[in-house]
Amino acid sequence: MSSIVDTPKPPYYAVIFTSQKIDEDKGYNEMSDKMVELVSQQDGFLGFESAREELGITVSYWKDEKSIINWKANLEHQEAQKLGKELWYKQYKIRIAKVERDYEL
C-alpha cells in the first residue's frame, strides 16, 4: 500500500505487526496478497499501512476490538498465521493499541 490510510475520527484501534522474515519466499507473497484481499472484506477493517526492509512493520486500523478478534479467528487467516510461524518469520510481535488522537498536515 502506498498511501496513508484515511482513518475516521478517534477512537479506533491499531494492530501493529512487526516481523523479521526468512530470506526465501516459500509462498509468502501469494499468501500475503490473499490476506490483503481477505482482510479488506472484514467488517470493521479501516485500512493498513506497511513497510518492509530488514524489519517489516504493518499497521492495520480497526473500528473496534470485536472486529480485531473476529479477524484473528478467521479460518483462512488462522492458516496464514500457522504458516507464518512454521515457514516465514524468524521473529514477530503483535501489539494492539487504542488510538485516542491523530493529527495530519
C-alpha positions in Angstrom: 0.0 0.0 0.0 1.5 3.3 -1.0 -0.7 5.9 0.8 -1.6 6.9 4.3 -5.0 5.5 5.4 -7.8 8.0 5.9 -9.0 6.9 9.3 -12.1 8.1 11.0 -12.2 10.4 14.0 -10.8 8.6 17.0 -11.2 6.4 18.9 -10.4 3.4 16.8 -7.8 0.6 17.1 -4.4 -0.2 15.6 -2.8 -3.6 15.3 0.9 -3.3 14.9 2.6 -6.3 13.4 6.4 -6.2 13.4 8.4 -9.0 11.9 11.7 -10.4 10.6 11.2 -12.7 7.6 13.4 -15.5 6.4 15.1 -14.9 3.0 13.2 -17.5 1.0 9.6 -16.8 -0.3 8.1 -20.3 0.3 4.7 -19.0 -0.8 4.8 -15.9 1.4 4.0 -13.3 -1.4 1.0 -15.3 -2.6 -0.4 -15.7 0.9 0.2 -12.0 1.6 -1.8 -11.0 -1.4 -4.6 -13.3 -0.4 -4.7 -11.9 3.1 -4.8 -8.3 1.8 -7.8 -9.2 -0.3 -9.5 -11.1 2.6 -8.9 -8.5 5.3 -10.3 -5.7 3.1 -13.6 -7.6 3.2 -13.8 -7.8 7.0 -16.4 -5.9 9.0 -14.7 -3.1 10.9 -11.5 -3.0 8.9 -10.4 0.6 8.1 -7.2 0.0 6.1 -3.5 -0.6 6.6 0.0 0.8 6.1 3.0 -1.4 5.6 6.8 -1.1 5.1 9.5 -3.8 4.8 13.2 -3.6 4.8 15.1 -5.9 7.2 12.3 -5.3 9.6 8.7 -5.3 8.4 6.0 -3.2 10.1 2.3 -3.4 9.1 -0.2 -1.3 11.0 -3.9 -2.2 10.4 -6.7 0.0 11.6 -10.0 -1.3 13.0 -13.3 0.2 14.2 -13.3 -1.8 17.4 -11.8 -4.7 19.4 -14.5 -7.1 18.3 -13.5 -6.6 14.7 -9.9 -7.5 15.6 -11.0 -10.6 17.4 -13.1 -11.7 14.5 -10.2 -11.2 12.1 -7.9 -13.2 14.3 -10.5 -16.0 14.4 -11.0 -16.1 10.6 -10.1 -19.7 9.4 -8.1 -18.6 6.4 -6.2 -16.0 8.5 -5.5 -18.7 11.1 -3.9 -20.9 8.4 -1.7 -17.9 7.3 -0.7 -17.4 11.0 0.2 -21.1 11.3 2.4 -20.9 8.1 4.0 -17.7 9.3 5.1 -19.4 12.5 6.3 -22.5 10.6 7.8 -21.1 7.4 8.1 -17.4 7.0 9.1 -15.5 10.2 12.3 -15.6 12.2 10.6 -13.4 14.8 7.4 -11.4 15.1 5.4 -9.4 17.6 1.8 -8.1 17.6 0.7 -5.1 19.5 -2.8 -3.7 19.8 -3.4 -0.1 20.7 -6.4 2.2 21.0 -5.9 5.4 19.0 -7.2 8.3 21.0 -5.9 11.1 18.9 -4.5 11.6 15.5 -3.1 14.6 13.6 -2.5 15.4 10.0 -1.0 18.2 8.0 
